[in-house]
Amino acid sequence: MLRMKTVMHIFSEYRKPVLFTLAFLFAILPVLIRWYMFNIPGIIGFPQYYHQRIALDIIQGEFNWYDNLSFGGRPYTYPPGFVFTLAGFALLFGPEWGGVIFLGILGGFAGILIWELSKLLGINQKVSFVLCVLSPLFLYLFSNLSTRSPPIILGLAGIYLILRKKPWYFFSPFFALTFLYHWETGLVFLILAAFLLRDKKEALAVTLFSAFGFSALIYLPVLANLGIPVYTELHKDYLTRGYGLEYLDIGKHVWEFSSPLDSLYIPVFLLTLSGFFLTKNSFLRFWFIFAFVLSLISGRFFIYLFPVFALLSSSALESIRSKFKQILLIGMVVYLIIFIPGTVSTYASWWPTKEQTDAFLWIKKNTPENSTILTDWTLGHWVTGIAQRKNFMDGYAEYAPEVDKRFEQLLEFYKTCKVPEGYGIDYILMEKWFIESRNITCIYRFPVLYNNSDILIFGTEPSFNSSLSQESHSS
């Protein structure tokens, strides 16, 4: 009993540092398991490798707003806030640890902001913190280099200051900074802020300051030079394959149904819905409706239910006044204890796998630096980020050069194995399951240079050194 009182005293005395540390440690846990238990080198994800590579270019003084590797060369048009912040952390802690610490710190602040928002809204702080931090959505946002994570934290900080009744010039910079990282997230939180502000003149001032502050400096020059991004065949393929642009699929956003990472556990999902109907807070209701409608438009918008799901779930539990409440809380804790290890493990072992990483590292070590690699566009960011070679295509569809033409040529290659001409393609990487699913049997007419763990690398010319092929087969 004395030890328990001591622990509670320490928590009460150093509450925010403890909360920050707990959230930080949980955010970086999947990466630690990935590196030191699963022995998978490299970070988690696909476009995350793109951002890491650009950050390294900044550190090395090679960044000139042009990317030499994506699509064989293209202008850099992403909002610069993320890669420059990442570059600063990479300079301090190294390229791998820099990103982990950067997002872990954001996760720590997320935990504190949830705690403080719960207090302002009269919701149980401990329950909100636990449900938020121990969720798949939390890991999705803060265990990998998500470009939406920094603006979400900035937006939450702005919402917190509005609820604290601070003047508009206190919180406007936070909303303006969100656009420095991601225009979509900035716009979402600007709409939330406009709803929360009762003074419409103040709302207009915040909107003008935020949307036309950094936005004018970042987006207008790009629009002036390159025009408005167009919907391409690659975007259509995103929809077909379910890569984030597809319509909301409830099954996909419930972890127990298919173990997706940007998802909720079933009890939390049900509590969130209950909280929506039970809460009297119009702002939380608007936030839920707004985010949920967005998720009906596109699955990738499901992340904007973070952290309103924790607030509504906690609010629903707060509304229960019977003994059933204690049973429900105990059941929730037991449920989380059972499922969290699986969630962390799933995320730690997520793509790229060790076998995939090894194949791209082989390309880096065994091919000329100016080589161009043909692979499915879904793996394109690994070509540039891990192998550090030019790709034919990747998932960066906005302003991509000849994107529809390239996509058509890629589909033609899957049918006839005709290598697209004029791009200097030297190597082809394909996984056996993909070859079989697309029936690309003609690909075996190319010389095999690497064959390991069902991942094949071919040369595009039959004159490649046979000793290299033998070496790769034995690796």
Beta strands, then each sheet from edge to edge (+ up, - down):
strand 1: 66-67
strand 2: 74-75
strand 3: 372-374
strand 4: 390-391
strand 5: 425-431
strand 6: 448-452
strand 7: 455-459
sheet 1: 1+ 2-
sheet 2: 4+ 3+ 5+ 7- 6+
end
